[in-house]
């Protein structure tokens, strides 16, 4: 008898903790600020631009309320999400936006797998075009005292029975490894401490959104995951659809020259400084992306992407997103899992609730629950096809 394939895809959705007030954001952006302010105040940047995005029923929730986390987990489980990857903001002992994560840790009855992604970047006013104005400096002192402080917080999550594991090792994700001096030494230090605490080790993954300047920076990592859509856009698999292929372009070409010039000028004015991508083309590139040479590579997925609520006329917008297309391309990605021969069938989804970048599964006023339903369909259809093949 042929050994059955591992059928179940484990979809891990990135979880953003920016929807509760903190003192630092009060000081930087105004009293009571959360990312909901940006989401509410978004405006269309061209005709037909789907902004602002409005949560279903006006549910501008507060993540400092544990009921919010319970609602999110119940909804995710109902539609087949395997777990959440919480963004983790750590500045050499100082944390930001940690409340929902700490609520999850303090409530073991919220039965849902999780891991952390350390978003180890400096915070600045880049949304306002002022990258030079630093709000919170990210430093990485290469000392055992600094590494120990971080470990002492993380071990609580790594020892939690809900932690996502590979071969019994808790998963930890790092976004920008090139920022961390002596990174292999830090990981070796953490692994030794983890084993002293009874764990078999750690499973460390790089959240890859572009090529690192030096592949040696991944020394000490067990795997990467392809963070979409940025990783696909920067890949050789991405073939942007030329405007010359569009019916609108062919129509403009038939018009008198003076009208062609006017329409081209109007298009430029309407698009401002926007960067526009075709949703389906980027998804196709994500499905076609190859693994990193010599390193376990988990695929990534994305719901949608439009950061106009933050960047306004400087936004990046992926045009043409629909629940049906999302379900189709996610299904195509899931079909590729058996040939990837992964230790776990993880797929990393951007995102559960990144509303300010329109990367969210949570229901909204325009589509209701359709993205969640598309995800559920893709998961069930792929499992059914694999089962039939066995």
Secondary structure, DSSP 8 states (H G I E B T S, - for coil): ---------EEEEEE---SS--HHHHHHH-TT--HHHHHHT---SSTT---S--BGGG----TTSHHHHHHHHHHHHHHT--EEEEEEEEETTEEES-HHHHHHHH-TTS--EEEEEE----EEEGGGTEEEEEEE------SHHHHHHHHHHHHHHHTSTTB-EETTEEEEEES-GGGSTTHHHHHHHHHHHHHHTT---EEEEEEESS--S-GGGGTT--EEEE-TTHHHHTSTT-----GGGSHHHHHHHTS-HHHHHHHHHHHHHHHTT-EEEEHHHHHHHHHH----TTSEEEEEEES--B-HHHHGGG-EEEET--HHHHHHHHHHHHHTHHHH--SS-EEEEE-SEEGGGTEE-S-BTTTBTHHHHHHHHHHHHHHHHHHHH-
